[in-house]
């Protein structure tokens, strides 16, 4: 507890601010460029790439949650953008915001509470039947009989899974790269001249960064968004 400083800013805080600035700059640039394009002219280059990106996420939402849920597409656009930039920002030397459990757990809580919102939105009070043992009447209606204690871990499990999966993958990549860099330094520290600088670590670390930050970062961002879609789709019911 002597080393615990609750009001000390973590390195991820700066990375979060930079992430938001990058996302804001990209979409403001997109908006300005799009306004300059004539109505009868098809977008090209940067605007076309952003529109394809938006359409991809829009189709994902519609396929999973239906046409009525199209209006929540902006949330998934920002969520996916935030995760991609957060996972890739480590390549330029910043701490990945997603390497902090606070960040991933906060994102997971949005998905978690969003599941209840979607459940009550589509199923009304019938959504509560998942927390009870029910029996069917002759009219095929479900009547709750007794509380199901197993519904508690079943409800909380997605929150833990979606949060810890993202955090675990990002923090593990950072640990592996750090250990690799120090191991290379130990190997060559007794080498004349070369031992002064960790040349081998500097040469071999970038490919590892490309794999853990670029490839794994993109995959984990896509997995998080897909799981959010799946959880909310299941909450809709039949």
Buried (B, 14 or more C-beta within 10 A) or exposed (E): EEEEEEEEEBEBBEBBEBBBEBBEEBBEEBEEBEEEEEEEEEBEEEBEEBBEBBEEBBEBBBEBBEEEBEEBBEBBBBBBBBBBBBBBBBBEEBBBBBBBBEBBBEBBEEBBEBBEEBBBBBBEEBBEBBBBBBEEEEEEEEEBEEEBEEBEEEBEEBBEEBBBBBBBBBBEBBEEBEEBBEBBBEEBEEEEEEEEEBBBBEEBBEEBBEBBBBEBBBEBBBBBBEBBBBBBBBBBBE
